Amino acid sequence: MENLNPNSLYMAEQNILTQTGKFLYENGFAILFVAGLFAGLMVYIVVNNIEFKNQKVKLEKVLVLEKMTSPMSLNELNQEANAQTNNNDTCKKLNNKSACTSLGTCVWAVAKDTTETIKKCVAAQSLGSGSQEAAGSDGPSDLCFCSKNGKLLPWEEYYYLDGGDIKSKKGRVCSAKGQNCTYKN
């Protein structure tokens, strides 16, 4: 084993201090110049009241991921879609036979007033559960139409979608009592 001289540690410390002093002596002007540059920049920012503000993050798109614990069956999904589209508010927006019957929950109904033929898209009569008939085959949910002169008129014919074909049936008898109604277009 080598004998350690206790003075050798002192010499290593003295060597580090000597080297640090030598570096500062040789580069002192450059160090003072850079420190002065930063100090001048800081004074300029303070005197001119310059503030650095963080930019607000602009939200462009929000994605919502939902975990579906019990996915709906195809039959349940069809029933929910039909429930949401089987109403006169949805059907009355459609103004031709093809668009009206394509939903399956609306029928294109035709009635004749004294001088004109009335053609409208109306909600279809709901089928019973388990029915194998085409949606709309039972006719419109409103069996009568209120004409402009206040008379209840039966729908004479209605059209519904059966598979890929538009089929027609004769309307049912209007069983509403009375001759007065309020016209709603």
KEDREN-524320 format. One record per residue (C-alpha): residue number from 0; x, y, z. Coordinates in steps of 0.25 Angstrom, whole numbers, plus 5000, padded with zeros to 4 digits. Example, Ala and Ser with C-alpha at 12.3 -4.5 7.8 and 13.67 -1.06 7.14 Angstrom:
KEDREN-524320
resi, east, north, up
0, 5049, 4982, 5031;
1, 5055, 4996, 5029;
end
This chain:
KEDREN-524320
resi, east, north, up
0, 5000, 5000, 5000;
1, 5005, 5014, 4997;
2, 5008, 5024, 5007;
3, 4999, 5036, 5006;
4, 5005, 5049, 5009;
5, 4996, 5059, 5017;
6, 5001, 5070, 5009;
7, 4997, 5065, 4996;
8, 4982, 5068, 4999;
9, 4986, 5082, 5002;
10, 4993, 5083, 4989;
11, 4981, 5078, 4981;
12, 4972, 5089, 4988;
13, 4982, 5099, 4986;
14, 4983, 5095, 4971;
15, 4968, 5097, 4969;
16, 4968, 5111, 4976;
17, 4980, 5115, 4967;
18, 4973, 5110, 4954;
19, 4960, 5117, 4958;
20, 4967, 5130, 4961;
21, 4975, 5129, 4948;
22, 4962, 5127, 4940;
23, 4955, 5139, 4946;
24, 4968, 5147, 4943;
25, 4969, 5143, 4929;
26, 4953, 5144, 4926;
27, 4949, 5155, 4935;
28, 4946, 5165, 4925;
29, 4937, 5156, 4917;
30, 4930, 5152, 4930;
31, 4928, 5166, 4934;
32, 4923, 5170, 4920;
33, 4912, 5159, 4919;
34, 4908, 5162, 4934;
35, 4907, 5177, 4930;
36, 4899, 5173, 4917;
37, 4889, 5165, 4925;
38, 4888, 5177, 4936;
39, 4886, 5187, 4925;
40, 4875, 5178, 4919;
41, 4868, 5177, 4932;
42, 4869, 5192, 4934;
43, 4863, 5194, 4920;
44, 4851, 5185, 4923;
45, 4848, 5192, 4937;
46, 4849, 5206, 4931;
47, 4840, 5203, 4920;
48, 4830, 5195, 4928;
49, 4831, 5183, 4918;
50, 4823, 5171, 4923;
51, 4823, 5157, 4918;
52, 4809, 5151, 4918;
53, 4806, 5136, 4916;
54, 4797, 5134, 4903;
55, 4784, 5128, 4906;
56, 4782, 5114, 4900;
57, 4771, 5114, 4890;
58, 4762, 5102, 4891;
59, 4760, 5096, 4877;
60, 4753, 5083, 4879;
61, 4747, 5076, 4891;
62, 4747, 5061, 4890;
63, 4738, 5053, 4900;
64, 4740, 5039, 4901;
65, 4729, 5031, 4908;
66, 4730, 5017, 4913;
67, 4718, 5009, 4908;
68, 4716, 4999, 4919;
69, 4704, 4992, 4913;
70, 4704, 4994, 4898;
71, 4690, 4995, 4892;
72, 4685, 4983, 4883;
73, 4681, 4986, 4868;
74, 4667, 4985, 4872;
75, 4667, 4994, 4884;
76, 4675, 5004, 4875;
77, 4664, 5004, 4864;
78, 4653, 5005, 4874;
79, 4660, 5018, 4880;
80, 4662, 5024, 4866;
81, 4647, 5021, 4862;
82, 4643, 5027, 4875;
83, 4650, 5040, 4872;
84, 4646, 5041, 4858;
85, 4631, 5037, 4859;
86, 4625, 5050, 4861;
87, 4618, 5061, 4853;
88, 4629, 5071, 4856;
89, 4639, 5062, 4848;
90, 4629, 5058, 4837;
91, 4623, 5071, 4834;
92, 4637, 5076, 4830;
93, 4638, 5066, 4818;
94, 4631, 5071, 4806;
95, 4631, 5059, 4796;
96, 4627, 5045, 4796;
97, 4640, 5039, 4794;
98, 4647, 5047, 4806;
99, 4634, 5045, 4815;
100, 4633, 5030, 4813;
101, 4649, 5027, 4814;
102, 4648, 5030, 4829;
103, 4639, 5018, 4831;
104, 4632, 5026, 4843;
105, 4624, 5035, 4833;
106, 4614, 5033, 4823;
107, 4610, 5041, 4811;
108, 4595, 5044, 4812;
109, 4586, 5049, 4801;
110, 4572, 5055, 4804;
111, 4563, 5063, 4794;
112, 4556, 5075, 4798;
113, 4545, 5082, 4790;
114, 4555, 5088, 4780;
115, 4569, 5083, 4783;
116, 4576, 5071, 4786;
117, 4584, 5071, 4800;
118, 4597, 5064, 4800;
119, 4605, 5063, 4814;
120, 4615, 5056, 4821;
121, 4609, 5051, 4835;
122, 4614, 5042, 4846;
123, 4611, 5027, 4844;
124, 4602, 5019, 4853;
125, 4611, 5011, 4862;
126, 4611, 4996, 4860;
127, 4609, 4987, 4872;
128, 4621, 4980, 4878;
129, 4626, 4968, 4870;
130, 4618, 4972, 4858;
131, 4624, 4967, 4845;
132, 4617, 4978, 4836;
133, 4625, 4989, 4830;
134, 4625, 5002, 4838;
135, 4615, 5011, 4833;
136, 4606, 5000, 4827;
137, 4595, 5003, 4838;
138, 4593, 5017, 4832;
139, 4595, 5031, 4838;
140, 4594, 5033, 4853;
141, 4583, 5045, 4850;
142, 4572, 5038, 4842;
143, 4566, 5052, 4839;
144, 4571, 5065, 4833;
145, 4565, 5078, 4836;
146, 4562, 5086, 4823;
147, 4563, 5101, 4822;
148, 4548, 5103, 4823;
149, 4548, 5095, 4836;
150, 4543, 5081, 4832;
151, 4549, 5068, 4836;
152, 4553, 5060, 4824;
153, 4558, 5046, 4824;
154, 4571, 5043, 4817;
155, 4567, 5035, 4804;
156, 4580, 5029, 4802;
157, 4594, 5027, 4808;
158, 4607, 5023, 4804;
159, 4618, 5015, 4812;
160, 4631, 5009, 4810;
161, 4631, 4993, 4810;
162, 4645, 4988, 4808;
163, 4650, 4997, 4796;
164, 4636, 4999, 4790;
165, 4626, 5010, 4793;
166, 4613, 5004, 4794;
167, 4599, 5010, 4796;
168, 4586, 5007, 4803;
169, 4573, 5013, 4805;
170, 4571, 5022, 4817;
171, 4562, 5018, 4828;
172, 4548, 5025, 4832;
173, 4550, 5037, 4840;
174, 4543, 5034, 4853;
175, 4544, 5048, 4859;
176, 4530, 5055, 4862;
177, 4526, 5069, 4858;
178, 4529, 5077, 4846;
179, 4537, 5088, 4853;
180, 4552, 5088, 4855;
181, 4564, 5097, 4855;
182, 4572, 5098, 4842;
183, 4587, 5096, 4844;
184, 4596, 5095, 4832;
end
